[in-house]
Amino acid sequence: MSDTKILVIEDEEKIARVLELELTYEGYSVTKAHSGYDALELYRSQSWDLILLDIMLPEMSGVELLRRIRKNDHQTPVLMLTAKGSTEDKVTGLDLGANDYITKPFEIEELLARIRAALRQVQTNYEVEDDEWLSFDDLRLNEVTREVYRGERFIELTPREFDLLVYFLNHKRQVLTRDQILDAVWGFDYIGDTNVVDVYVRYLRKKIDSDQDPDIIHTVRGVGYVMKDAYETKK
């Protein structure tokens, strides 16, 4: 039996059974769920290597289920299955964090190929070398995958916020003026008020700091900002 666990969420029992047989034949370990609430309970009961998720489900739609999964889990690959083929449905699923989208009816070989591709991508992400991560205290950022974590908490940043955080992480414990930050993150030819730096630092702080986390970006009055931990601030 394979160690690769796939959760198949499909309300049509015949389709779910076909998927179970095909995936089991390929060596995957398969568990089925036929409703949204049952699927959510199963999802929370253990970890999964991949989820096949139908959009049209009783009790809770696949879209809502995906929303709940992605609230705290941005790692598990999710492939959406649906009879709907409209662009709107595809965009909704992908915007909510689905890794791929397959419209029924589909060829089983295509589905298997997409599953293999999704699993390979996860493996690639896991194999990213440590030196591709920037870190400070319990904050970690990967410039390749653009992942950001504070402890175990995943943090979603806009492109500008991400670039700003990269600059701070590359200049830890250095007092940075607003002009330095502006040139590095916005570009030397930026025309505008340096207050934009204060605005984006405020955005960034709100996302990377919480009530449980000590602040790591500090204001240096009259100068700019510095990234250092609470202990260093008290010295």
Disulfide bonds with the S-S distance in Angstrom:
none
